[in-house]
Amino acid sequence: MKSNFRPRTAVFAAMLASSLMLGCSKDEGTEAGAISGGTSASTAPAAKVNLMGAGPAETMNQAAQLMRSNDLGGMLKAVLPDAQYKEMAAEWEKTRKEPISDNDRKEFADLMAKVNSPTAIDDLIKEAEPKLIEMKAQLPMLIGMGMMTAQQGIQASEDFTAAQKEQLTSVLNATQTWAMKTDFADTNRMRKALTELSNGVKAMKLESLEQISAMNFEQVLGKGSIMFASVKRAFNAYDLNLDEAMSSFKAEQVSIAGDTAKIRTTMKFLGQEIASESDMVKIDGRWFSKDSIDSIEKMAEAKQAADALESASEQTPEKKAFAN
C-alpha cells in the first residue's frame, strides 16, 4: 500500500515553497505573529485579502507585507488568481481524504516523539555537529562550486529575462558572501536555530494524522504560517534576516497601459541593494506578476504530465500485481 504519511505532512513545506516562489520576489493577533520563544496562540484562519482596485505597485507591496507578517494564506490570495487558489484548495481536499495506514500513524508518532523529547536539541546537535565540523574545511570549495553551477544554470535558462538573470545573479552573489563568512558548525548558532524550529513544530500542536486530515485548506495554511515564522527565526541565528529584507521591499509603478503594467522593485538583501523591473497583468480586476502567472501555468502543465505518467504507471501489469 502506498504510504500517505509523507505527502500529508509535507504539504506544509510544499505550501511554504509555493508561497515563496509565487510571491513578490499575521498580525499580532494571529498565531504566527504570537509565537516567540515557544509561546503560541490558538489556530486562526488565513487573513481576508481584498486587493480589488489596488494598483500594480500597491499589490506587490501588500504581498511583501503579508510575507513579512507570516500570513501564508493572505500571501497566496494576494499572488494567485481566485481560480488557482481554489485549485490548490481542491488538491488539499483530495489529499486529506486519502486513507491513513497503521504504518503512517507509527511514522508520525515516532517523528513527533523525537521532536518533543526533552533532549531533542542536544540529540540533534550531537548527531549533526561532527558532520558539519568535518565539512567545514571543504565548505568554501563546495559553496563556490554550487554557486558557479547555479549561475551557469541561470545564464543558460530560457525561462528568465535578461533583467531577471541580473537580479538572480545579484542575489546569488550576496548569498555566497554570507555563506562564506558564516560558521554553520557553531554550536550556539545551531542550538538557536534548532530551538526555533523545534518551537515551531510544537506550536503547531499536531498530535495525529487524523487531526491534519480534519483541517480545511485555510487551517493548514494557518499551521504553515507558524512554521514559516519559525524558519525565519532559525535563519536569524545565522545572520540572515528575511523580515528585514521584506521590510526594505518597495515597488513603484513605471508605466501602465490597459491590463498591463511595469513596476520597479528594490530590496536590500544581505547588505546588497537588489533592483529590477517586472511586468504585471490584470486578471478579473486584480493585478498579478506576469512571471508568477507564467510559473503557475508551467507548474500546472508539469503536474498534468506527472499525473498522466503516474496514471499510466499504475496500469502496468507489475503495478496491478503488487497492488493485489
N, C-alpha and C positions, 0 to 999 in steps of 0.2 A: 504493500500500500504506500502511496506517495505521502511523505510527511508534509504537513501543513504548518509545522511549528515555525520554520524559518520565514516563509512568506508572510505569515500572520504577524510575527513580531518585528520583522524587518521593514514593515510598512512605515514605521516612524522615520527610519533613516531614508527611505525612498521619498517620502513626502518632504523631508527636510531638503534633500538634494534637489528635488523638483523646484521647491521654492527658491533656492539659491540660484539655480540655473535660469529660471524664468524671470527672476527679479531684475530690478534696475541695474543692474550690472551685468505688551498688554498694559495696557496702562496699569497704574499702581494697584487697582482692584482685582486684576486677573491673577490667576495662579502663577503664570510665568513671571509676571512682574513682582510677585510677592516672595518668590523663592530666593533665599540668600542664606548661604551657610547652612543649608539643610532644612530651613523652615518652609512651610507650604500652606497653601490655602485650598479651598475646595475647587473642584473642576468647574471651569467656566466655559461657556460656548464661545466659538470664534466671534470676534467683534464684527458688527454690521458695517459694511463698507459701501458708501454711495459716492461714486466718482462721476455720476451723470452730470454733465455740464462743466466738469473740471477741464482745464486746458491741458495740452500735452505735457508741458513742463510741470504743472501742478500735480498731474497724475504720477509722474515719476518721483517727485519729491515726497508725496504721500506714501508711495510704495517703499521708499527708503526709510521713512519714519516707522512704518509698520514692521520692517525688518529689524530696526534698532530696538523696538519695543517687544520683540519676540512673538509677534502675532502672526503665526503661520497661516491661520485661517483668513485673516484680513489681507495678508500678503498675497495669497493665492487668488483671492477675489479681486484684488487690485490689478494683477498681471494677466489673469485669464478671462477670456470672454465667458459669459454665463454658460454657453453650451459646453465648453471644455471643462469648466468647473463641475458641471453636472455629470459629465462622463467620468471624471475621477471619482466622484461620489458613488456612481453606479458600479465602478470597478471594485470599490471597497465593499459595497453591499454583496457582490458575488464572492469576494474573498472571505468575508466573515461568516458566510453560510456554509463554508466547507466543513466537513466533519473533523473532529479532533480525536486523535488516537491516544491510547494509553501511553505510548512512547512519546508522543508530543507533550503530554502533560508532565511526564518524568523529566524530559529535557528542560522544560520551562522551570519546573520546581528546582532542579539542580542548579540552573543558572541563577535564579533568584536567591537560593540559599548561599551561593558563593558570594554574590554581591552584598547580601545583608549580613554576612559573617562579621563578628566584631573585629576579626583580624584581616578583613578583606584587603585593605590598603597595604598593610605590611606584607601580606602574601603576594600581592601583585608586584610590589616593588622588589621583593626577594626574587621573583621569577624574571622580571624584566631587566633589572639593573646589570647583572653580569653580561647580558647580551648587548646592552647599549654601550657599556664600557668597552667591550670587545670591538664594537663597530666604530667607536669614537675616532680611532686613527684613520679609518677608511672613509669616514663621513664626508670630508671635503671633496674627495675624489668622486664619491657616489652622488653628492649633490651637484657637482659640476657636470657629470655625465648626464644626470637626469634633466638638468636644465637645458643642456645642449640638445638633447633629444626632443624636449618639449618645444624649444624654439624652432628646431628644424621642422617639426610637425606643424607648427603654426604657419610658418612661411610657405610650406608645401600645400597647405589646405586650400581647397577651392571654396570652402564654406564661409571664409572670413573675408571681409573687405580689407583694403589697404589700411584704413583707419583703425579697424578692429585689430588687425595684426600689430599695429604700432602700440595700441593700448595694452594688449595682452603681453607684448614684449616688455613694456614698462612694468607691469605687474610682476612678471617673472623675475625681472632684474631686482626689484625691491624684495621679493621673496627670497631670492638667492642670497642677497646681502644679509637679510635677517637670519636665514638658516645657517649661514657660515659662522655667524658670531654667537649663536645660541647653543648653550650646553644642554643637550637633551638628556644627558645622563646625570644631571644634577639631581640629587635625591630630594632636596627641598622643593624644587620646581615640580618634580614628578609627583611628590606627595600632594602638593596643592592641586595639581591638575586631576589626579585620580580621585581626590576627595570631592572635587566639584562634580565630576562625572558620577561618582557613587551617590552623592546627594541628589543629583537629578533623577537617577533611576529610582531611588527611594521615594522622592517627592511625587513621582507618577502614581505610586500606590497601586501597582499592578500585582494582583495576587493570583490570578489564574488566566488561562487562555479563554475560558468561558467569559470572564469579565471583559477581555478585549473584544471578543466576538459580539458582546452585547452593546458595544458602543456604536453610535452612528458616526458619520464622517466628520462632523464638526467636533465631536467629543475626542476623536482620535487626533485631530489637529491640535486640540487643546493640550493633550498629553505631549504631542510632539513639540509644542511651544515650550513646555517645561524643559525638555531635553535640549532644545536649541539654546536656551538661556544658559544651561549648564555647560554645554560645549563651548560657548563663547567665553565663559568664565575660566574654563580649563585652558583655553588659548592665552588668556591674560597671564597665566603662570609663566608663559614663555615670551612675555612682552609683545604679544600680538593682540591688540585691542580693536576688535571688529566694531564695537559700538562707537569708538572714536572715529573710525573711518566712515561709518554711516552718518554720523553727526556732521561730518565735513562735506557730505554729498550735496551738490547743488545742481539743479537742472534749469536752464534758461532757454526760452524759445528763440530760435534763429529765424525761422520762416514758417509760413502756413499757407496752404492752398487747397481749399475744399476739404477732402478727407485725408490729406497727407500733410505732414509737418516735419520739420527738422529741429532738433534740440541740441544744445551743447551741455555736456555734463562735466563736472570737475569733482575730484575727491582726493583727499590726502590719505595715502595708504603706505604704512611703514616709513613715514617721513618723506615720501615722494609724491609729488603732485601728478595725478593721473587725469588727463583731459581727453575728451573725444566728442565726436558728433554722431548722433543717432537719428534714424528715420522712425517716424511714428505714423500709425494708420488709425483711422477712426472706424470702429465697428459697432453698429447698433447704439450710436450716441456716445460711445466711450473711446478714449484714446489708449492705444497699446503700442508697445515697442514692436516694430516690424521684425526685428531679429527674434523676439520671443514668439511671435506668431509663426515665423518660419520654423523655429525649433519645435513648436507644438506639432506642426504638420509633419515634420520629419520623424518625431517620436511616435506619432500615430501610425505612420507608414511602417516604421520598424516593428512596432507592436503587432500590426496586422500580419506582417511577414513572419514574425516569431510564432504567433498563434497558429498560422497556417502550417508552419513547419511542425509544430508540436502536435497538431491535429493529425497530420499525415503520418507522423512517427507513431502515434497511438494506434494507428490502423494496421501496423505491420504484424505478421504472424507471431514474431517473437514477443512483442509487447502484449498481444492478446493472451498468449500462453502464460506470460508472467503474471498478468492481472488475474488470471484464473487460478 
